[in-house]
Amino acid sequence: MTLTPERRTLLPMLGRTHGTRSASVCHWKCADACVRPDENVSGSERFIDVVRRSAHVSASRRTLLGSSAAGAALATLSFAGPAAAAPGGRAGKPGRPALSTFGFTPIEPVPAEVDAFTVPAGWRWETIIAWGDPVEARAPRFDAANQSPESQKRQFGYNNDYLDIVPLGGSGRRGLLVANHEYTNDDLMFPDFATAGEAKRLVNLETAMYAHGMSVVEVGRRGTHDAWKPVARSRYNRRITLDTEFVLDGPASGSPLLRTSEDPTGTRAYGTLNNCAGSTTPWGTVLSGEENADQYFTGPVAPTAREARYGLNTAGRGWGAVQSRFDLRNEGTRNEPNRFFWVVEVDPEDPTAAPVKHTAMGRFKHEGASVRIDASGHAVAYMGDDNRFDYVYKFVSRDTFRPGPSQAARRHNTTLLSEGDLYVARFNGDGTEDGVFDGTGEWLPLVVGGQSFVPGYSVEEVLVFTRNAADVVQPTAMDRPEDIEPSPVTGYVYIACTNNTRRSQAQVDEANPRAANKDGHVVELIEDNGDATGTTFTWNLVLVCGDPADPSIPTYFGGWQGEVSPISCPDNVAFDSAGNLWVSTDGQPGTIGYNDGLFLVPVEGPERGHVQQFLAVPTGAETCGPQIKVEDGYILVAVQHPGDFADATYASPASTFPYDGVFSGPRPSCVQVLPA
């Protein structure tokens, strides 16, 4: 059947987004999640329920936070934390220098319609690699008009998200770039997306399928202040695609819940999907979070409650016409979704090593996973479930880390995430009569010591249906907890809560001080006694994001009272070696009218909360995967979905990033920012 222009793309979010946010982003990235019912309908305790347990909370305070006096209310309260000062903050004046602990003059906010990659004076940017560039041997040069499955499976994929350059050797001039490819914008990739006949439509569809996954690319540079360049024909270069075999390890490996007709053992899975954020482990492997994988499956016709909790009620993308496992109406496919939504571990130094999906770390919509080594030697991973009213998780390894460069130590450390204990967080508010937005918390056990702590669930059920199991123990429902990172200096943990426009006025509380939270906030979590393996913690809010020039939106910037850069929709967080927090954003065009960017946020000392914008990505794009490696002479970001607007097409693009003349439209790319 021929696709007519009328069938081009149905955009359920058209007319429902904020500001200039594109309905196309919503469609291709997360299958229009904002018009679908909330996946968490468990009635699990939300922050408002937590705060209501506190004897100090009054109804009048909750009402005040949602009223026109909200800004004044925030201004009279403090947000506990290291070196917290009186709250405040106002928008920085365009072009006016502000003090920076990092050594740059913050850029002005860039209006959302500007198609430019903007960096501060004294800095420059270069593309390392872009969609379609050759990765594996025999990969052809990028030809946008003639992309095919065979070419794409050897070329750099689409919509890069997490990325890092893992050092290779000790010279500082060789590394392995590892990047996620979260999803595709099919309508921007193919010239005949709207008009192709059935045979060509399936070719385009399969090409898009191979643009998902991950890439490993050797890069090199002449000196530590020179730009990174891909190394062609390196033995390390590889694409990880839907053809790549993964090992399902841990306690749920082999479970009947993971078996399909194609894999009756339940121990092997093919491919990884919707890979969002991630991290590089202390032992040199890369973790990647599988997030909105539900959008690739058609059906099932009548999802169970457990399946519906994972969003499995969509029409899918039609992938079942290419690979039958993505149509859950086909016999033997019902468990195929259970083989996604995991944390994936890839060893970039060993192209022969099968990537691993760690069942011990639980199955949900993983934004990513970030690991620290506790003083006890245990590996501790923090994870967010990126969905409205979902949860924050922690994994503690059974075994301990072995230091040193030996291969034996490395082999041991690559098994640390295969067995351990899994927890979910409950945040307890202590009331706001003390004038502070903070509280205590506890890690509720899901699986500990190989035993299930969830009534009615076996260990396998807890790990495969982690969302459902967590609902039972009633953790705290959050405002889309995305990237979670521990500080390398203090060990404090920072949680980016991107937004939640469905939080009602009745649900406002001291940890979520706004209804219809379109701008998001950042939570600072401090493990009691510095013990990351423990089960209690304290917390406070370090940022309540937004544009402080808008008096109708209450904001807070860690106690900083001077000028700040407007910031909205925190997505990814990272640190420099001094312990400064860096925040990348996803959604500013639709909330405050500016292109997304990367922001420096000191979290200790007198400049705590001094938000300073370092860069802005082009129109329609999202800032992803920040890596702050100033000692090595560069900063990395991934530019995802540039030019993604509802009315943009292959023939009429909204962006030409990265402006290299290779293609008349946009190409998602990995970018390095260096001193000029």
JOMOWO-V475362 format. One record per residue. N is the residue number from 1. RES is the residue in one letter. PHI is phi in radians with two decimals (* if undefined). Layout:
# JOMOWO-V475362
[[N	RES	PHI] [N	RES	PHI]]
This chain:
# JOMOWO-V475362
[[1	M	*] [2	T	-1.52] [3	L	-1.38] [4	T	-1.56] [5	P	-0.98] [6	E	-1.15] [7	R	-1.62] [8	R	-0.88] [9	T	-2.71] [10	L	-1.54] [11	L	-2.07] [12	P	-1.04] [13	M	-1.51] [14	L	-1.05] [15	G	1.44] [16	R	-1.96] [17	T	-1.43] [18	H	-1.59] [19	G	0.94] [20	T	-1.74] [21	R	-1.01] [22	S	-1.48] [23	A	-1.15] [24	S	-1.16] [25	V	-0.99] [26	C	-1.06] [27	H	-1.23] [28	W	-1.42] [29	K	-1.41] [30	C	-2.41] [31	A	1.00] [32	D	1.00] [33	A	-1.05] [34	C	-1.30] [35	V	-1.82] [36	R	-1.66] [37	P	-1.08] [38	D	-0.99] [39	E	-1.32] [40	N	-1.70] [41	V	-2.01] [42	S	-1.33] [43	G	1.34] [44	S	-1.04] [45	E	-0.99] [46	R	-1.84] [47	F	-0.95] [48	I	-1.10] [49	D	-1.19] [50	V	-1.08] [51	V	-1.18] [52	R	-1.14] [53	R	-1.21] [54	S	-1.36] [55	A	-1.22] [56	H	-1.62] [57	V	-1.53] [58	S	-2.05] [59	A	-1.11] [60	S	-1.11] [61	R	-1.15] [62	R	-1.13] [63	T	-1.15] [64	L	-1.02] [65	L	-1.12] [66	G	-1.74] [67	S	-1.59] [68	S	-1.15] [69	A	-1.57] [70	A	-1.02] [71	G	-1.06] [72	A	-1.14] [73	A	-1.09] [74	L	-1.11] [75	A	-1.23] [76	T	-1.73] [77	L	-2.06] [78	S	-1.99] [79	F	-2.12] [80	A	-1.01] [81	G	2.90] [82	P	-1.01] [83	A	0.97] [84	A	-1.16] [85	A	-1.96] [86	A	-1.09] [87	P	-1.23] [88	G	2.82] [89	G	2.27] [90	R	-2.46] [91	A	-1.13] [92	G	-1.19] [93	K	-1.42] [94	P	-0.93] [95	G	1.38] [96	R	-1.52] [97	P	-1.09] [98	A	-2.22] [99	L	-1.05] [100	S	-2.29] [101	T	-1.34] [102	F	-1.82] [103	G	1.78] [104	F	-2.49] [105	T	-1.59] [106	P	-0.95] [107	I	-1.35] [108	E	-1.24] [109	P	-1.01] [110	V	-1.78] [111	P	-0.95] [112	A	-1.15] [113	E	-1.57] [114	V	-1.41] [115	D	-1.69] [116	A	-2.76] [117	F	-1.72] [118	T	-1.94] [119	V	-2.24] [120	P	-1.23] [121	A	-1.00] [122	G	1.57] [123	W	-2.26] [124	R	-2.41] [125	W	-2.34] [126	E	-2.49] [127	T	-1.39] [128	I	-1.53] [129	I	-2.73] [130	A	-2.32] [131	W	-0.85] [132	G	1.55] [133	D	-1.15] [134	P	-1.07] [135	V	-2.07] [136	E	-1.53] [137	A	-1.02] [138	R	1.23] [139	A	-1.31] [140	P	-1.33] [141	R	-1.14] [142	F	-1.13] [143	D	-2.39] [144	A	-1.01] [145	A	-1.39] [146	N	-2.40] [147	Q	-1.19] [148	S	-2.49] [149	P	-0.99] [150	E	-1.16] [151	S	-1.32] [152	Q	-1.14] [153	K	-1.21] [154	R	-1.94] [155	Q	-1.86] [156	F	-1.07] [157	G	-1.35] [158	Y	-1.69] [159	N	0.77] [160	N	-1.06] [161	D	-2.09] [162	Y	-1.04] [163	L	-2.62] [164	D	-2.74] [165	I	-1.98] [166	V	-1.48] [167	P	-1.01] [168	L	-2.16] [169	G	1.35] [170	G	-1.98] [171	S	-1.41] [172	G	1.37] [173	R	-1.98] [174	R	-2.27] [175	G	-2.78] [176	L	-2.06] [177	L	-1.40] [178	V	-2.08] [179	A	-2.40] [180	N	-1.50] [181	H	-2.15] [182	E	-1.23] [183	Y	-2.78] [184	T	-2.18] [185	N	-1.82] [186	D	-1.02] [187	D	-1.25] [188	L	-1.70] [189	M	-1.63] [190	F	-2.15] [191	P	-1.13] [192	D	-1.93] [193	F	-0.94] [194	A	-1.56] [195	T	-2.18] [196	A	-1.10] [197	G	-1.21] [198	E	-1.04] [199	A	-1.11] [200	K	-1.23] [201	R	-1.01] [202	L	-1.21] [203	V	-1.11] [204	N	-1.06] [205	L	-1.08] [206	E	-1.17] [207	T	-1.06] [208	A	-1.10] [209	M	-1.06] [210	Y	-1.37] [211	A	-1.46] [212	H	-1.48] [213	G	1.89] [214	M	-2.54] [215	S	-2.33] [216	V	-2.13] [217	V	-2.38] [218	E	-1.23] [219	V	-2.22] [220	G	-2.51] [221	R	-2.63] [222	R	-1.29] [223	G	-2.50] [224	T	-1.24] [225	H	-1.99] [226	D	-1.68] [227	A	-1.37] [228	W	-1.33] [229	K	-2.30] [230	P	-1.10] [231	V	-1.78] [232	A	-1.23] [233	R	1.04] [234	S	-1.22] [235	R	-1.20] [236	Y	-1.47] [237	N	-1.17] [238	R	-2.83] [239	R	-1.77] [240	I	-1.92] [241	T	-2.25] [242	L	-1.18] [243	D	-1.54] [244	T	-1.36] [245	E	-1.48] [246	F	-1.94] [247	V	-1.62] [248	L	-1.60] [249	D	-1.97] [250	G	1.56] [251	P	-1.08] [252	A	-1.59] [253	S	-1.03] [254	G	1.48] [255	S	-1.07] [256	P	-0.98] [257	L	-1.22] [258	L	-1.89] [259	R	-1.53] [260	T	-2.35] [261	S	-1.15] [262	E	-1.41] [263	D	-2.39] [264	P	-1.18] [265	T	-1.52] [266	G	1.18] [267	T	-2.12] [268	R	-2.31] [269	A	-2.37] [270	Y	-1.92] [271	G	1.52] [272	T	-2.43] [273	L	-2.34] [274	N	0.93] [275	N	-1.30] [276	C	-1.78] [277	A	-1.49] [278	G	-3.13] [279	S	-2.90] [280	T	-1.80] [281	T	-1.33] [282	P	-1.07] [283	W	-1.78] [284	G	1.65] [285	T	-1.63] [286	V	-2.09] [287	L	-1.77] [288	S	-2.39] [289	G	-1.71] [290	E	-1.47] [291	E	-1.92] [292	N	-1.45] [293	A	-1.30] [294	D	-1.07] [295	Q	-1.18] [296	Y	-1.59] [297	F	-1.83] [298	T	-1.62] [299	G	1.54] [300	P	-1.25] [301	V	-1.09] [302	A	-2.24] [303	P	-1.13] [304	T	-1.26] [305	A	-1.05] [306	R	-1.17] [307	E	-1.23] [308	A	-1.11] [309	R	-1.11] [310	Y	-1.81] [311	G	1.36] [312	L	-1.43] [313	N	-2.59] [314	T	-1.81] [315	A	-1.37] [316	G	1.31] [317	R	-1.87] [318	G	1.42] [319	W	-1.14] [320	G	-1.06] [321	A	-1.27] [322	V	-1.81] [323	Q	-2.27] [324	S	-1.09] [325	R	-1.15] [326	F	-1.57] [327	D	-1.96] [328	L	-1.28] [329	R	-1.44] [330	N	-1.40] [331	E	-1.08] [332	G	1.43] [333	T	-1.86] [334	R	-1.00] [335	N	-1.56] [336	E	-1.02] [337	P	-1.07] [338	N	-1.17] [339	R	-1.67] [340	F	-2.19] [341	F	1.33] [342	W	-1.94] [343	V	-1.52] [344	V	-1.83] [345	E	-2.09] [346	V	-2.14] [347	D	-1.71] [348	P	-1.20] [349	E	-1.46] [350	D	-2.23] [351	P	-1.10] [352	T	-1.53] [353	A	-1.38] [354	A	-1.20] [355	P	-1.08] [356	V	-2.14] [357	K	-1.85] [358	H	-1.60] [359	T	-1.27] [360	A	-1.14] [361	M	-1.60] [362	G	1.52] [363	R	-2.06] [364	F	-2.83] [365	K	-1.42] [366	H	-1.21] [367	E	-1.22] [368	G	3.14] [369	A	-2.71] [370	S	-2.19] [371	V	-1.93] [372	R	-2.18] [373	I	-1.72] [374	D	-1.25] [375	A	-1.00] [376	S	-1.32] [377	G	1.68] [378	H	-1.29] [379	A	-1.45] [380	V	-2.11] [381	A	-2.00] [382	Y	-1.86] [383	M	-2.50] [384	G	-2.00] [385	D	-1.73] [386	D	-1.34] [387	N	-2.77] [388	R	-1.02] [389	F	1.05] [390	D	-2.00] [391	Y	-2.09] [392	V	-1.89] [393	Y	-2.15] [394	K	-2.44] [395	F	-2.09] [396	V	-2.12] [397	S	-1.17] [398	R	-1.22] [399	D	-1.71] [400	T	-1.97] [401	F	-1.21] [402	R	-1.87] [403	P	-1.29] [404	G	1.90] [405	P	-1.55] [406	S	-1.18] [407	Q	-1.13] [408	A	-1.12] [409	A	-1.12] [410	R	-1.14] [411	R	-1.07] [412	H	-1.10] [413	N	-1.15] [414	T	-1.24] [415	T	-1.76] [416	L	-1.11] [417	L	-1.60] [418	S	-1.51] [419	E	-2.50] [420	G	2.89] [421	D	-1.89] [422	L	-2.11] [423	Y	-2.26] [424	V	-2.29] [425	A	-1.64] [426	R	-2.08] [427	F	-1.75] [428	N	-1.86] [429	G	-1.37] [430	D	-1.83] [431	G	1.58] [432	T	-1.89] [433	E	-1.16] [434	D	-1.47] [435	G	1.30] [436	V	-2.30] [437	F	-1.65] [438	D	-2.81] [439	G	3.04] [440	T	-1.99] [441	G	-2.76] [442	E	-2.48] [443	W	-1.64] [444	L	-1.45] [445	P	-1.26] [446	L	-1.86] [447	V	-2.34] [448	V	-2.40] [449	G	1.06] [450	G	1.38] [451	Q	-2.06] [452	S	-1.35] [453	F	-1.89] [454	V	-1.93] [455	P	-0.98] [456	G	1.48] [457	Y	-2.14] [458	S	-1.36] [459	V	-1.02] [460	E	-1.05] [461	E	-1.18] [462	V	-1.04] [463	L	-1.35] [464	V	-1.47] [465	F	-2.07] [466	T	-1.09] [467	R	-1.02] [468	N	-1.11] [469	A	-1.14] [470	A	-1.11] [471	D	-0.96] [472	V	-1.14] [473	V	-1.55] [474	Q	1.02] [475	P	-1.38] [476	T	-1.60] [477	A	-1.43] [478	M	-1.89] [479	D	-1.58] [480	R	0.94] [481	P	-1.23] [482	E	-1.79] [483	D	-1.19] [484	I	-2.31] [485	E	-2.38] [486	P	-1.49] [487	S	-1.19] [488	P	-1.27] [489	V	-1.74] [490	T	-1.76] [491	G	1.44] [492	Y	-1.09] [493	V	-1.93] [494	Y	-2.06] [495	I	-2.01] [496	A	-1.50] [497	C	-1.76] [498	T	-1.19] [499	N	3.10] [500	N	-2.92] [501	T	-1.31] [502	R	-1.69] [503	R	-1.24] [504	S	-1.48] [505	Q	-1.05] [506	A	-1.18] [507	Q	-1.76] [508	V	-1.19] [509	D	-2.69] [510	E	-1.19] [511	A	-1.61] [512	N	-2.31] [513	P	-1.44] [514	R	-2.52] [515	A	-1.36] [516	A	0.80] [517	N	-1.25] [518	K	-1.50] [519	D	-1.80] [520	G	1.40] [521	H	-2.74] [522	V	-2.19] [523	V	-1.77] [524	E	-1.84] [525	L	-2.00] [526	I	-2.13] [527	E	-1.14] [528	D	-1.05] [529	N	1.04] [530	G	1.18] [531	D	-1.65] [532	A	-1.24] [533	T	-1.55] [534	G	-1.32] [535	T	-2.11] [536	T	-2.35] [537	F	-2.74] [538	T	-2.03] [539	W	-2.59] [540	N	-2.72] [541	L	-1.65] [542	V	-1.75] [543	L	-2.40] [544	V	-2.08] [545	C	-1.39] [546	G	2.57] [547	D	-1.75] [548	P	-1.14] [549	A	-1.28] [550	D	-1.67] [551	P	-1.19] [552	S	-1.41] [553	I	-1.97] [554	P	-1.20] [555	T	-2.33] [556	Y	-2.68] [557	F	-2.23] [558	G	1.10] [559	G	1.73] [560	W	-1.18] [561	Q	-1.86] [562	G	-1.59] [563	E	-1.24] [564	V	-2.39] [565	S	-1.43] [566	P	-1.02] [567	I	-2.54] [568	S	-2.60] [569	C	1.06] [570	P	-1.08] [571	D	-2.14] [572	N	-1.89] [573	V	-2.23] [574	A	-2.64] [575	F	-2.33] [576	D	-1.62] [577	S	-1.20] [578	A	-1.47] [579	G	1.61] [580	N	-1.27] [581	L	-1.44] [582	W	-2.13] [583	V	-2.18] [584	S	-1.84] [585	T	-2.07] [586	D	-2.51] [587	G	2.31] [588	Q	-1.03] [589	P	-0.97] [590	G	-1.56] [591	T	-1.99] [592	I	-2.14] [593	G	1.41] [594	Y	-2.11] [595	N	-1.05] [596	D	-1.14] [597	G	-2.75] [598	L	-2.14] [599	F	-2.24] [600	L	-1.55] [601	V	-2.39] [602	P	-1.04] [603	V	-2.06] [604	E	-2.40] [605	G	1.40] [606	P	-1.16] [607	E	-1.70] [608	R	-0.90] [609	G	1.53] [610	H	-1.36] [611	V	-1.31] [612	Q	-2.35] [613	Q	-1.40] [614	F	-1.65] [615	L	-2.58] [616	A	-2.30] [617	V	-1.59] [618	P	-1.19] [619	T	-0.95] [620	G	1.39] [621	A	-1.66] [622	E	-2.03] [623	T	-1.60] [624	C	-2.27] [625	G	0.97] [626	P	-1.15] [627	Q	-2.30] [628	I	-1.88] [629	K	-2.22] [630	V	-1.13] [631	E	-1.08] [632	D	-1.62] [633	G	1.55] [634	Y	-2.81] [635	I	-2.21] [636	L	-1.96] [637	V	-2.50] [638	A	-1.81] [639	V	-1.72] [640	Q	-1.88] [641	H	0.70] [642	P	-1.09] [643	G	1.19] [644	D	-1.52] [645	F	-2.24] [646	A	-1.05] [647	D	-1.71] [648	A	-1.40] [649	T	-2.41] [650	Y	-0.98] [651	A	-1.39] [652	S	-2.29] [653	P	-1.34] [654	A	-1.65] [655	S	-2.55] [656	T	-2.06] [657	F	-0.94] [658	P	-1.63] [659	Y	1.10] [660	D	-1.84] [661	G	1.38] [662	V	-1.26] [663	F	-2.55] [664	S	-1.35] [665	G	-1.99] [666	P	-1.45] [667	R	-2.27] [668	P	-0.91] [669	S	-2.59] [670	C	-1.66] [671	V	-2.13] [672	Q	-1.96] [673	V	-2.01] [674	L	-2.27] [675	P	-1.05] [676	A	-1.21]]
